[in-house]
């Protein structure tokens, strides 16, 4: 299956469980050393009650199954997770493209310092590092990095 067979669409209430499952599988695979602040069931409830209905949640769907998810919260790309079997196929980049079109004035996001592949991914997609923290302000207490993307101005600046 190629990226042309992937549907990108807004998530609806029926997608909440699948969105949470993708988040859990991807987080666990990408960040095995990061302590999750909440157990699986609390994360599933959070996606069902707080995230999918209240924020701008997007999914990538292949053969009727959610394979990636993204959440925009104002100008923050709050979550972007791809199911591990689908890593490296351009799905994350396609979702970043949606985010940029939805937030043409710019975006910011946070990623953990230990997540070097994520940092590479975001730099490839035009994000630049703006701030590093010691993690005291996130639930995981994990050092993190804030990245920003600003569109290029017409005069090239």
C-alpha positions as CSV (number, residue, x, y, z in Angstrom):
1,X,0.0,0.0,0.0
2,X,1.4,3.4,-0.9
3,X,0.6,6.8,0.5
4,X,-2.0,7.5,-2.2
5,X,-4.1,4.8,-0.5
6,X,-4.1,6.7,2.8
7,X,-7.1,8.9,3.8
8,X,-6.4,11.9,6.0
9,X,-9.5,13.2,7.7
10,X,-10.8,14.8,10.9
11,X,-11.3,12.3,13.7
12,X,-14.8,11.7,15.0
13,X,-16.1,10.2,18.3
14,X,-16.0,6.7,16.8
15,X,-12.2,7.1,16.2
16,X,-11.4,7.8,19.9
17,X,-10.4,4.3,20.9
18,X,-8.3,3.8,17.7
19,X,-6.6,7.2,18.2
20,X,-5.7,6.3,21.8
21,X,-4.4,2.9,20.7
22,X,-2.1,4.4,18.0
23,X,-0.8,6.9,20.6
24,X,-0.1,4.1,23.1
25,X,1.6,1.8,20.6
26,X,3.7,4.6,19.1
27,X,4.7,6.2,22.4
28,X,5.7,2.8,23.9
29,X,7.8,1.9,20.8
30,X,9.4,5.4,20.3
31,X,10.0,6.3,23.9
32,X,10.7,3.1,25.9
33,X,12.8,5.1,28.5
34,X,10.2,7.8,29.1
35,X,7.9,7.2,32.1
36,X,4.3,7.7,31.1
37,X,2.4,9.9,33.5
38,X,-0.9,8.0,33.2
39,X,-2.0,4.4,32.8
40,X,-3.5,3.1,29.6
41,X,-7.1,3.4,30.7
42,X,-6.7,7.0,31.8
43,X,-5.1,7.8,28.4
44,X,-8.0,6.1,26.5
45,X,-10.6,8.1,28.6
46,X,-8.7,11.3,28.0
47,X,-8.7,10.8,24.2
48,X,-12.4,9.9,24.3
49,X,-13.6,12.7,26.5
50,X,-11.1,15.6,26.2
51,X,-9.1,15.3,23.0
52,X,-11.1,14.0,20.1
53,X,-14.3,15.9,20.8
54,X,-12.7,19.1,22.0
55,X,-9.6,19.6,19.9
56,X,-8.8,19.4,16.2
57,X,-7.9,15.8,15.9
58,X,-6.9,14.2,12.6
59,X,-6.4,10.6,11.6
60,X,-4.7,8.7,8.7
61,X,-6.7,5.7,7.7
62,X,-5.6,2.7,5.6
63,X,-8.1,-0.1,4.8
64,X,-10.5,1.3,7.3
65,X,-8.0,1.3,10.2
66,X,-6.5,4.3,12.0
67,X,-2.8,4.2,11.4
68,X,-1.7,7.6,12.6
69,X,-3.1,10.5,14.6
70,X,-2.5,14.2,15.0
71,X,-3.9,16.8,17.4
72,X,-3.8,20.6,16.8
73,X,-4.6,22.8,19.8
74,X,-4.5,26.5,18.7
75,X,-1.1,26.9,17.0
76,X,0.4,23.9,18.8
77,X,0.9,20.6,17.1
78,X,0.1,18.8,20.3
79,X,0.4,15.2,19.2
80,X,1.6,13.4,16.1
81,X,1.9,9.6,16.4
82,X,2.2,7.0,13.7
83,X,1.6,3.3,14.4
84,X,5.0,1.7,14.3
85,X,4.4,-0.7,11.3
86,X,3.7,2.5,9.3
87,X,6.8,4.4,10.3
88,X,8.9,5.8,7.4
89,X,6.2,5.8,4.8
90,X,5.5,9.5,4.7
91,X,2.3,9.5,6.7
92,X,3.7,11.8,9.5
93,X,4.9,14.2,6.8
94,X,1.4,14.2,5.2
95,X,-0.1,15.0,8.6
96,X,2.5,17.8,9.1
97,X,1.4,19.2,5.7
98,X,-2.2,19.2,7.0
99,X,-1.1,21.0,10.1
100,X,0.8,23.7,8.1
101,X,-2.2,24.3,5.9
102,X,-4.5,24.5,8.9
103,X,-2.2,26.9,10.7
104,X,-0.5,28.9,8.0
105,X,0.8,31.6,10.4
106,X,3.0,29.0,12.1
107,X,3.1,26.1,14.6
108,X,5.0,25.1,17.6
109,X,5.4,21.7,19.3
110,X,7.3,19.9,22.0
111,X,9.3,16.7,21.8
112,X,11.4,14.9,24.4
113,X,15.2,15.4,24.2
114,X,15.7,11.6,24.1
115,X,13.5,11.4,20.9
116,X,16.3,12.1,18.4
117,X,14.3,10.6,15.4
118,X,11.5,12.9,16.1
119,X,13.8,15.9,16.2
120,X,15.3,14.9,12.9
121,X,11.8,14.5,11.4
122,X,10.6,17.9,12.5
123,X,13.8,19.6,11.3
124,X,13.3,17.9,7.9
125,X,9.9,19.5,7.8
126,X,11.1,23.0,8.5
127,X,10.8,23.2,12.3
128,X,13.6,24.9,14.2
129,X,14.6,24.5,17.8
130,X,13.4,27.3,20.0
131,X,13.8,26.2,23.6
132,X,15.1,23.3,25.8
133,X,13.8,22.6,29.3
134,X,14.7,20.3,32.1
135,X,11.2,18.7,32.0
136,X,9.9,20.1,35.3
137,X,6.8,21.5,33.5
138,X,5.7,18.3,31.8
139,X,3.9,15.4,33.4
140,X,6.6,12.9,32.5
141,X,9.3,15.1,34.1
142,X,11.4,14.4,31.0
143,X,13.7,17.1,29.4
144,X,12.1,18.4,26.2
145,X,12.6,20.7,23.3
146,X,10.1,23.2,21.8
147,X,10.2,23.5,18.0
148,X,8.7,26.2,15.9
149,X,7.7,26.4,12.2
150,X,7.1,29.8,10.6
151,X,6.1,30.1,6.9
152,X,8.6,31.8,4.6
153,X,7.6,35.3,3.7
154,X,7.0,36.1,0.0
155,X,10.3,38.1,-0.2
156,X,12.2,35.0,0.9
157,X,12.6,35.9,4.5
